[in-house]
Amino acid sequence: MISTNTWHSIQALRGLAVLGVIAFHCQTVEQKYSAGDFLLPDFLFLGQSGVDLFFVISGFIMVTVTRGRFAHERETLRFLWGRCTRIYPTYWFYYCLTAAVFLVKPQWVNTSQGHQVNLFSSFFLLPDPHLPIVMVAWSLIHELWFYLVFALMLQFRERFLLPALFLWGAIIIAFNFFMSLDALSAGTRIILHPYSLQFILGALAGVFSSSRYWQYFTPRMALLGIFFIVAGGLPFVYTQDVLENAGLSRVISMGALYTLLIVSCTVLEKKGGIQVPKIMQFLGDISYTVYLSHILVLNAVGRLWQASGPFPGSVGDNFLACVLMLAAVIGYGWLGYRCIERPISQISHRLRTRWFDRGDKEKSSTPMKVQEQSFSKVRGL
């Protein structure tokens, strides 16, 4: 069983996920604003799978932080409060920023969908045929659905969690194997979308981490698992164009690879004594702010690049622009985390303690307290 003292590997994986998403969108911005000379390699296309990694991490975290908290109504409310205050307040800041841009320069927003935006659905992160005004927030709509289903599971005893996860997964696989999502409403597509399988796989990894079988997964096996992902899994995904759609092939392939990655990294941290680089922990801490803000920052740098005049026939300006984009994204991510996300999180934690923890001290066990401290920073996107 995993010790719950530290979870640096999970934070590092969140940092890795957001770096992948940044790299993917940097490539898009370079293609949009350069003079036709491209520096960034094609394999950065794999970076979009950072979202898949976020989904798997989310499932792992949800199971681990709720261990021992099932079949208690107050714990379910506490869970929903934590998830909603995690997602919405920080998101609303970037919603307002993007909405302001949309009102002044509507041609700058959602260009891939003809600048069509539903401001109401975007504000509440409701399913809609069009992307939210903060385009990357489409993944948050899936996250909110995951949380609602998991909150329902919390109503029952913990021994029913595993059967419930398998049942949920079987329904998703059966529908997507025999039917198409294309003709369904936006809400129904979210409910039946294969992305739920990645959350389920992460949750199964969380269940595995607390089972007696955990002791048989050794650091050597973990290293072999990571080697398989890097040398076999990701090259296969890239060469076979697995990421071209969001169907079962992508979801199961990436979900399986990233579930193995999570299990392997946590084993190396807990059993192998591997020290996680501080920079990756830092990127994990600021990953939510970076995720929400990076499109705005990248496009701002891209427009400055375009205004300064790209140099055809040279990739020197591409190199400088890419360095500036990365520095600007990380720099703003740190600033936004310190000034916006972290204060909101602290307020949320105080209110949660006041409203949901009062009178429960005599019921709280030590393992549950340790879990809460261990995951004070590790939050699913």
C-alpha positions in Angstrom: 0.0 0.0 0.0 1.2 3.5 -0.8 2.2 5.7 2.1 0.3 9.0 2.2 3.1 11.2 3.5 4.2 12.8 0.2 2.9 12.8 -3.3 5.6 14.6 -5.2 5.4 12.2 -8.1 1.7 13.0 -8.8 2.5 16.7 -8.8 5.4 16.1 -11.2 3.1 14.2 -13.5 0.7 17.1 -13.5 3.6 19.3 -14.4 4.5 16.9 -17.2 0.9 17.0 -18.5 0.7 20.7 -18.7 4.1 20.9 -20.4 2.8 18.6 -23.0 -0.3 20.8 -23.6 1.9 23.9 -23.8 4.2 22.3 -26.3 1.3 21.2 -28.5 -0.2 24.7 -28.5 3.2 26.3 -29.0 3.4 24.3 -32.2 0.0 25.6 -33.3 1.0 29.2 -32.5 4.3 28.9 -34.4 2.4 27.7 -37.5 0.0 30.5 -37.2 2.4 33.5 -36.7 5.7 32.5 -38.3 6.5 33.3 -41.9 6.3 29.7 -43.0 9.5 28.4 -41.4 8.9 25.9 -38.6 11.3 25.0 -35.8 9.2 22.8 -33.5 9.2 19.1 -34.4 6.1 17.2 -35.4 6.2 14.8 -32.5 5.1 17.6 -30.2 1.7 16.6 -31.5 1.8 14.1 -28.7 1.6 16.9 -26.2 -2.1 17.1 -26.6 -2.3 13.8 -24.7 -1.4 15.8 -21.6 -5.2 16.1 -21.2 -5.5 12.3 -21.1 -2.9 12.3 -18.3 -4.9 14.9 -16.4 -8.0 12.7 -16.6 -6.2 9.6 -15.3 -4.5 11.6 -12.5 -7.9 12.9 -11.5 -9.4 9.4 -11.1 -6.4 8.3 -9.1 -6.6 11.3 -6.7 -10.4 11.1 -6.2 -10.2 7.5 -5.0 -7.2 8.1 -2.8 -8.5 11.3 -1.0 -11.9 9.8 -0.3 -10.6 6.5 1.2 -12.6 5.8 4.4 -15.1 8.6 3.6 -17.8 6.6 1.8 -21.5 6.4 2.9 -21.4 9.7 4.8 -23.6 12.5 3.5 -21.4 15.3 4.9 -18.3 13.8 3.2 -20.1 13.9 -0.1 -21.0 17.5 0.4 -17.5 18.2 1.5 -16.2 16.5 -1.7 -18.5 18.5 -4.0 -17.6 21.7 -2.3 -13.9 21.0 -2.7 -14.3 20.1 -6.4 -16.5 23.0 -7.4 -14.4 25.6 -5.6 -11.4 24.1 -7.1 -12.8 24.4 -10.7 -15.0 27.5 -10.8 -13.6 30.6 -9.1 -10.2 30.5 -10.9 -11.9 29.5 -14.1 -14.3 32.5 -13.9 -11.3 34.9 -13.7 -10.1 33.7 -17.1 -13.7 33.5 -18.4 -14.1 37.2 -17.7 -10.7 38.0 -19.3 -11.6 36.1 -22.5 -15.2 37.5 -22.5 -13.7 41.0 -22.4 -11.6 40.2 -25.4 -14.6 38.7 -27.2 -16.6 41.9 -26.6 -13.9 44.1 -28.1 -12.4 41.8 -30.7 -14.8 38.9 -31.3 -12.8 37.7 -34.3 -10.0 36.8 -31.9 -12.0 34.2 -30.0 -12.9 30.6 -31.1 -11.7 31.1 -34.6 -11.8 27.4 -35.2 -15.6 27.4 -34.7 -16.5 30.6 -36.6 -16.3 32.7 -33.4 -19.5 31.1 -32.0 -19.7 31.2 -28.3 -22.4 30.5 -25.7 -21.6 32.8 -22.8 -24.1 31.2 -20.5 -23.0 27.6 -21.0 -19.4 28.7 -20.9 -19.8 30.5 -17.6 -21.3 27.4 -15.8 -19.3 24.9 -17.9 -22.4 23.3 -19.2 -22.3 20.9 -22.2 -22.8 22.8 -25.5 -22.3 22.1 -29.2 -19.5 24.8 -29.3 -16.4 25.0 -27.2 -16.4 27.2 -24.1 -15.1 30.7 -24.5 -12.0 29.5 -22.7 -11.3 26.8 -25.2 -9.3 24.5 -23.1 -12.1 24.4 -20.5 -13.8 21.7 -22.5 -11.9 19.2 -20.4 -13.4 20.8 -17.2 -16.9 19.9 -18.4 -15.8 16.3 -18.5 -14.2 16.7 -15.0 -17.4 18.0 -13.5 -19.2 15.0 -14.9 -16.7 12.7 -13.4 -17.1 14.4 -10.0 -20.9 14.1 -10.1 -20.7 10.4 -10.8 -18.1 9.8 -8.2 -20.2 11.8 -5.7 -23.0 9.4 -6.3 -20.6 6.5 -5.7 -19.7 8.1 -2.4 -23.2 7.6 -1.1 -22.6 3.8 -0.9 -20.2 1.7 1.1 -16.6 1.6 -0.1 -16.8 -2.1 -1.0 -19.2 -1.2 -3.8 -16.7 1.2 -5.5 -14.9 -1.4 -7.6 -18.1 -3.0 -9.0 -19.5 0.5 -9.7 -16.4 1.5 -11.6 -16.5 -1.7 -13.7 -20.2 -1.2 -14.4 -19.6 2.4 -15.4 -16.8 1.4 -17.7 -18.8 -1.5 -19.3 -21.6 0.9 -20.1 -19.3 3.4 -21.8 -17.4 0.7 -23.8 -20.6 -1.1 -24.9 -22.2 2.1 -26.1 -19.2 3.4 -28.0 -18.5 0.1 -29.5 -22.0 -0.3 -31.0 -23.2 3.3 -31.3 -22.0 6.8 -32.4 -22.0 9.9 -30.3 -22.5 12.2 -33.4 -26.3 12.3 -33.3 -26.6 12.8 -29.6 -27.2 16.1 -27.7 -24.2 17.8 -26.1 -25.1 16.7 -22.6 -25.6 13.1 -23.6 -22.2 13.1 -25.4 -20.5 14.1 -22.2 -22.3 11.4 -20.2 -21.4 8.6 -22.7 -18.1 9.9 -23.9 -15.1 7.5 -23.8 -13.1 10.0 -21.8 -14.8 8.7 -18.7 -12.8 5.5 -19.2 -9.6 7.4 -18.4 -11.0 8.7 -15.1 -12.1 5.1 -14.4 -8.6 3.7 -15.1 -7.1 6.3 -12.8 -9.6 5.3 -10.1 -8.7 1.6 -10.6 -5.0 2.6 -10.1 -6.1 4.3 -6.8 -7.9 1.1 -5.7 -4.8 -1.0 -6.7 -2.6 1.3 -4.6 -4.4 0.3 -1.4 -4.7 -3.4 -2.2 -2.5 -6.2 -1.0 -1.3 -6.7 -4.6 0.5 -3.4 -4.4 3.4 -5.0 -2.6 4.2 -7.2 -5.6 4.9 -4.2 -7.9 8.6 -3.6 -7.5 10.8 -0.6 -8.5 12.4 -2.8 -11.2 8.9 -3.5 -12.7 8.2 0.3 -12.5 11.3 1.1 -14.5 10.4 -1.5 -17.1 6.9 0.0 -17.3 8.3 3.5 -17.9 10.7 2.1 -20.5 7.8 0.4 -22.3 5.8 3.7 -22.3 8.7 5.7 -23.7 10.2 3.2 -26.1 7.1 1.4 -27.3 3.8 3.0 -26.2 4.3 6.6 -27.2 6.0 5.8 -30.5 3.2 3.5 -31.4 0.6 6.2 -30.6 2.5 8.7 -32.7 3.1 6.5 -35.8 -0.4 5.0 -35.8 -2.1 8.4 -35.5 -4.0 7.3 -32.4 -4.5 10.9 -31.2 -6.4 11.9 -34.4 -9.8 11.3 -32.7 -11.2 11.0 -29.2 -12.7 7.5 -29.7 -12.1 4.3 -27.9 -8.7 3.6 -29.5 -7.2 6.9 -28.2 -8.9 6.8 -24.8 -8.0 3.2 -24.0 -4.5 3.4 -25.4 -3.5 6.7 -23.6 -5.5 5.7 -20.5 -3.7 2.4 -20.2 -0.2 4.0 -20.8 -0.8 6.8 -18.3 -2.3 4.5 -15.7 0.9 2.4 -16.0 2.9 5.7 -15.7 1.2 6.8 -12.5 1.6 3.4 -10.9 5.2 3.2 -11.9 6.1 6.7 -10.7 4.4 6.3 -7.4 6.2 3.0 -6.9 9.5 4.5 -7.7 8.9 7.4 -5.2 7.6 5.2 -2.4 9.7 2.1 -2.8 12.6 3.2 -4.9 13.4 6.3 -3.0 13.5 8.4 -6.2 13.7 12.1 -5.6 11.3 14.1 -7.8 12.8 17.2 -9.3 11.6 20.4 -7.6 11.0 22.1 -10.9 8.4 19.5 -11.8 6.7 19.8 -8.5 6.6 23.5 -9.0 5.0 23.1 -12.5 2.5 20.7 -10.9 1.6 23.3 -8.3 0.9 26.0 -11.0 -0.5 23.6 -13.6 -4.2 24.6 -13.3 -3.5 28.3 -13.7 -1.1 27.6 -16.6 -3.6 25.3 -18.3 -6.3 28.0 -18.2 -4.1 30.9 -19.1 -1.6 29.6 -21.6 -3.7 30.1 -24.8 -4.1 33.8 -23.9 -0.4 34.2 -23.2 0.8 32.2 -26.2 -1.4 34.2 -28.6 -0.3 37.5 -27.0 3.3 36.6 -27.6 2.4 35.3 -31.1 0.8 38.6 -32.0 3.8 40.5 -30.8 6.0 38.2 -32.9 3.8 38.9 -36.0 3.9 42.6 -35.4 7.7 42.7 -35.1 8.0 41.0 -38.5 8.9 37.3 -38.8 12.0 36.5 -40.9 11.4 34.2 -43.8 14.2 31.8 -44.5 15.4 31.8 -40.9 14.3 29.9 -37.8 16.2 32.2 -35.4 13.1 34.3 -34.8 11.1 31.1 -34.2 13.6 30.0 -31.6 13.4 33.4 -29.8 9.6 33.4 -30.0 9.3 29.9 -28.6 11.6 30.7 -25.7 9.6 33.8 -25.0 6.3 31.9 -25.2 7.5 29.3 -22.7 8.9 31.9 -20.3 5.8 34.0 -20.5 3.5 31.0 -19.9 5.4 29.8 -16.9 6.1 33.3 -15.6 2.4 34.3 -15.7 1.4 30.9 -14.4 3.5 31.5 -11.3 2.1 35.0 -10.9 -1.5 33.9 -11.5 -1.1 31.0 -9.0 0.3 33.2 -6.3 -2.2 36.1 -6.8 -5.4 34.3 -7.8 -5.5 30.5 -7.5 -3.8 30.0 -4.2 -5.7 32.7 -2.3 -9.0 31.3 -3.6 -7.9 27.8 -2.5 -7.1 29.1 1.0 -10.4 30.7 1.3 -12.2 27.6 0.1 -10.2 25.4 2.6 -11.2 27.7 5.5 -14.8 27.7 4.6 -14.8 23.9 4.1 -13.3 23.4 7.5 -15.9 25.8 9.1 -18.9 24.3 7.4 -18.1 20.6 7.0 -15.5 19.7 9.6 -17.1 21.3 12.6 -18.3 18.6 15.1 -16.5 15.9 13.3 -13.2 15.9 15.2 -14.2 13.0 17.4 -15.0 11.0 14.2 -11.9 11.8 12.3 -9.3 9.1 12.2 -5.5 9.7 11.9 -5.2 8.1 8.4 -7.9 10.5 7.1 -6.1 13.5 8.6 -2.8 12.4 7.0 -4.6 11.9 3.7 -6.0 15.4 3.8 -2.5 16.9 4.5 -0.9 14.7 1.8 -3.3 15.9 -0.9 -3.5 19.6 0.1 -1.6 20.4 -3.0 -2.4 17.4 -5.2 -5.7 18.3 -7.0 -7.1 16.9 -10.2 -7.6 19.3 -13.0 
